[in-house]
Amino acid sequence: MAKDYYKILGVSKSASEDELKKAFRRLAHEHHPDKGGDASKFKDINEAYQVLGDKQKRQTYDQFGSAAFENGGQGAPGGPGGFGGGGFDFNFGGQDFGDLNDVLGEMFGFGGGRGGRRESRGKNIEMDVELSFRESVFGVDKTLKLYRQQKCSHCKGDGAEPGAKISDCKTCGGQGQVHQAQRTMFGTMQTVVECKDCHGRGKKPEKECKVCNGHGVERREQTISIHIPAGVDNGAMLQVAGEGEAPIGGGRPGDLFIRVNVQAHKEFTREGSDIISEMPIPFSTLALGGTIQVPTIDGDESVRVAEGTQDGTLITIRGKGVPHSRSSSRGNHIVRLVADVPRKLSKEQKTLLEQLNNTGL
């Protein structure tokens, strides 16, 4: 059955090479089976781009249609060779379909982009850090102990015993990668994978390191210092670049991700960049007014209470809250005034209150 490759990719017959690439990348990600997409649509998308992404094949398709690429045909109906019998050959190491290499290689985790061997990257590490409420507000320097995979201290990461000769790997010819054919539901994929003999280095020592057995990495404990920025909130995830694990064979270390757990404070709670607290004061002060000392994260603040202030009144102390992440300013401290009614009264207090009650107060 004839297929409209332009319609499959959602482009016009006059679409440019860049338009084809963009359409292919978008649809390949959208219909990837591992992301819940339709496997048959994904295969059609790849098939369409293999044809339209090649100038010569596109000309043949424009002249003869998809029949030129069916039933063993390649180039014209009835032609020899082609795609029909064994599926499309996704050559990730070749030059013709670099975009297939980039997009599908990313999806399936295959290596070998057009730019040459990709730099290896170590695993990320996650850990939790406990902070006091005050530390979360003002920031703090923390010392952390990590047990992680690091560059071998004995061979300095090259996998060789000190002084041993290092030569090109015979298995991969010094490339650090080998070609490997893999059959999938979409046909045979020619992939480029890391050479297992040299761990992707392209070099192999005459005598492997006795500590890391030639891998160039070892697991050991290390202490690092990090800065927790001011204003960090409970549950926040901080990223420290390059403090993850080192990869086998050399390359970039992964990152360290720190999940922040802020301990509850006995007086203060946080709402965004504001700090909230309650302040019990005598009801006589609410009625007559006066000055009170309000505890804040910066220390006590003198606050004037107006005469006739009601129970539950909120008073804002500006600039005594949590620092904003993108400026030098701070939120506010909001204190809720609560009437402090004594549980027991002296005879004199009772008498005075009864006299006040009789006046209608």
Summary of the structure (lengths in Angstrom):
residues: 361
radius of gyration: 34.9
end to end distance: 94.4
largest distance: 114.5
contacts: 1049
relative contact order: 0.10
helix: 24%
strand: 32%
